[in-house]
Amino acid sequence: MEKVTYEHSGELGIITFADKPLNLLGAELGQGFFKAIDQAKQDSLRGLILKVDEGHFSAGADINRFLGMTPDKAREGFRDFQAALHAIEAFPFPTMAVVRGLCLGGGLEIALAFDLIWAAENASFGQVEVIIGALPFGGGGQRLAARAGANRAKELVFSGRIFPAKDFERWNIINRILPEAELNAKALAFMQNLADNGPTIAIGSAKRIINTYVEKRLAEADRLTLDLSAELFGTEDLQTGAKSLLANGPGKAKFIGK
């Protein structure tokens, strides 16, 4: 059985980790993840979701891979890992990671690359690399800082502690907590609606602006906002949305992502 599956429902790409119970980031799961991201780049998507159906989201790296690893080999592996995370962050449409159970180390770094994180009530999170004398190789520290601030990120990285979902929601690292039995169905329905009906160009532009603010602060984000806002007036979706609002009131427009 494949440890990572990729499929799409309409224009929603769906990646599933299927190496239960822990979904450790070993060679096979890692390559499956990279392959799924490459496939998502080639498909005409308007949304992407990463989930698990059973077991834990991911307990992080398979530490057996680190034994005897040379610095050159480590650099090569981390370069590929970061490239996959950068690709997720650059997708011009909304993305979501759906977390149940443990989400640790590299698993948390993967989740942090997605725009939204929804979690089950039983989910637990930790940037735990310090327990083996390491640091977050995929950029988890800086991504935690972007969401929760530098001081909170330092606490999470320095301590290596595991925290319940309610703490990560309170610190604005994750977006929403749901009962485990409802999590996947509601997350898929939310993302399917965005992929089927969302104004994808507007959402993708807003994503670029927010990411630019995080990386380069307000002035650069404002400059980009001016450019991208003007370009939206050349889209079918904006005209459709404006006409629908005037004729039918809010929330009735059906967007096609063009």
GIGIUR-V443531 format. One record per residue. N is the residue number from 1. RES is the residue in three letters. PHI is phi as a letter, one per 30 degrees, with the letter a starting at -180 (* if undefined). Layout:
n,res,phi
N,RES,PHI
N,RES,PHI
//
This chain:
n,res,phi
1,MET,*
2,GLU,d
3,LYS,d
4,VAL,b
5,THR,c
6,TYR,b
7,GLU,b
8,HIS,b
9,SER,c
10,GLY,i
11,GLU,c
12,LEU,c
13,GLY,d
14,ILE,b
15,ILE,c
16,THR,b
17,PHE,d
18,ALA,b
19,ASP,c
20,LYS,d
21,PRO,c
22,LEU,c
23,ASN,h
24,LEU,d
25,LEU,d
26,GLY,c
27,ALA,d
28,GLU,d
29,LEU,d
30,GLY,d
31,GLN,d
32,GLY,d
33,PHE,d
34,PHE,d
35,LYS,d
36,ALA,d
37,ILE,d
38,ASP,d
39,GLN,d
40,ALA,d
41,LYS,d
42,GLN,d
43,ASP,d
44,SER,d
45,LEU,c
46,ARG,b
47,GLY,a
48,LEU,b
49,ILE,b
50,LEU,c
51,LYS,b
52,VAL,b
53,ASP,c
54,GLU,b
55,GLY,i
56,HIS,c
57,PHE,e
58,SER,a
59,ALA,d
60,GLY,j
61,ALA,d
62,ASP,d
63,ILE,d
64,ASN,e
65,ARG,d
66,PHE,d
67,LEU,d
68,GLY,i
69,MET,d
70,THR,d
71,PRO,e
72,ASP,d
73,LYS,d
74,ALA,d
75,ARG,e
76,GLU,d
77,GLY,d
78,PHE,d
79,ARG,d
80,ASP,d
81,PHE,d
82,GLN,d
83,ALA,d
84,ALA,d
85,LEU,d
86,HIS,d
87,ALA,d
88,ILE,d
89,GLU,d
90,ALA,d
91,PHE,e
92,PRO,d
93,PHE,a
94,PRO,d
95,THR,b
96,MET,b
97,ALA,c
98,VAL,c
99,VAL,c
100,ARG,b
101,GLY,i
102,LEU,d
103,CYS,b
104,LEU,b
105,GLY,h
106,GLY,d
107,GLY,d
108,LEU,d
109,GLU,d
110,ILE,d
111,ALA,e
112,LEU,d
113,ALA,d
114,PHE,d
115,ASP,d
116,LEU,b
117,ILE,b
118,TRP,c
119,ALA,b
120,ALA,d
121,GLU,d
122,ASN,c
123,ALA,d
124,SER,b
125,PHE,b
126,GLY,a
127,GLN,c
128,VAL,c
129,GLU,e
130,VAL,d
131,ILE,d
132,ILE,c
133,GLY,i
134,ALA,b
135,LEU,b
136,PRO,d
137,PHE,d
138,GLY,c
139,GLY,i
140,GLY,d
141,GLY,d
142,GLN,d
143,ARG,d
144,LEU,d
145,ALA,d
146,ALA,d
147,ARG,c
148,ALA,b
149,GLY,j
150,ALA,d
151,ASN,d
152,ARG,d
153,ALA,d
154,LYS,d
155,GLU,d
156,LEU,d
157,VAL,d
158,PHE,d
159,SER,d
160,GLY,i
161,ARG,d
162,ILE,c
163,PHE,b
164,PRO,d
165,ALA,e
166,LYS,d
167,ASP,d
168,PHE,d
169,GLU,d
170,ARG,d
171,TRP,c
172,ASN,i
173,ILE,d
174,ILE,c
175,ASN,c
176,ARG,a
177,ILE,c
178,LEU,b
179,PRO,e
180,GLU,e
181,ALA,d
182,GLU,c
183,LEU,e
184,ASN,d
185,ALA,d
186,LYS,d
187,ALA,d
188,LEU,d
189,ALA,d
190,PHE,d
191,MET,d
192,GLN,d
193,ASN,d
194,LEU,d
195,ALA,d
196,ASP,d
197,ASN,b
198,GLY,d
199,PRO,d
200,THR,e
201,ILE,d
202,ALA,d
203,ILE,d
204,GLY,d
205,SER,d
206,ALA,d
207,LYS,d
208,ARG,d
209,ILE,d
210,ILE,d
211,ASN,d
212,THR,d
213,TYR,d
214,VAL,d
215,GLU,d
216,LYS,b
217,ARG,i
218,LEU,d
219,ALA,d
220,GLU,d
221,ALA,d
222,ASP,d
223,ARG,d
224,LEU,d
225,THR,e
226,LEU,e
227,ASP,d
228,LEU,d
229,SER,d
230,ALA,d
231,GLU,d
232,LEU,d
233,PHE,d
234,GLY,c
235,THR,c
236,GLU,d
237,ASP,d
238,LEU,d
239,GLN,d
240,THR,d
241,GLY,d
242,ALA,d
243,LYS,d
244,SER,d
245,LEU,d
246,LEU,d
247,ALA,d
248,ASN,b
249,GLY,i
250,PRO,d
251,GLY,i
252,LYS,c
253,ALA,d
254,LYS,c
255,PHE,c
256,ILE,c
257,GLY,i
258,LYS,b
//
